[in-house]
Amino acid sequence: MTQTPLSTAADVMTSRVVTATPTSRVFDVMELLLSHSLPALPVVDDEGRVLGLVTQQDCLEVLAAATYDDQGREELLEVGRCMSDATSVTSGTEVYRIVDLFRDRALTTVVVCDDDALVGVVSRRDLLQGLKAMESEVLAHLHQERRDTLTPSSFFGATRHDASEVASKLKP
């Protein structure tokens, strides 16, 4: 039996999403992050639209500011004051595009939205699990990239070439 390769956010995302609201307390969010082993939670409004993302790092920063910077006002401990911008993709976004997002940015989680509605999240863990499940597709992709990036010396089987000689052999 052949398994269809996983190739989109829909295939690797977690669709049962734990969320917070802008008025959620940081301590409550910390409890959710810890009890569900999550790196971040989407912050949503009353209609379920994503407003941002609250990460473990956001929680640490706001608590440090409240504790050590003498800014201990209770309202500073609301998620809406410390959340980060959310990077979002659609459920049809290719897995390799999501890999690029994680590689190019210091992200822990991306939100998956279709028609402005939150449908899931992809964490690094979700992505790793999905990529492991699609091992044969990943290996085929890597092999293709290697073929596409052959150097002239590896292509011609030599170590040194005159630039004009290489250029003439590459022309159609």
Secondary structure, 3 states (H helix, E strand, C coil): CCCCCCCEHHHHCECCCCCECCCCEHHHHHHHHHHCCCCEEEEECCCCCEEEEEEHHHHHHHHHHHHHCCCCCHHHHEHHHCCECCCEECCCCEHHHHHHHHHHCCCCEEEEEECCEEEEEEEHHHHHHHHHHCHHHHHHHHHHHHHHCCCHHHHHCCCCCCHHHHHHHHCC
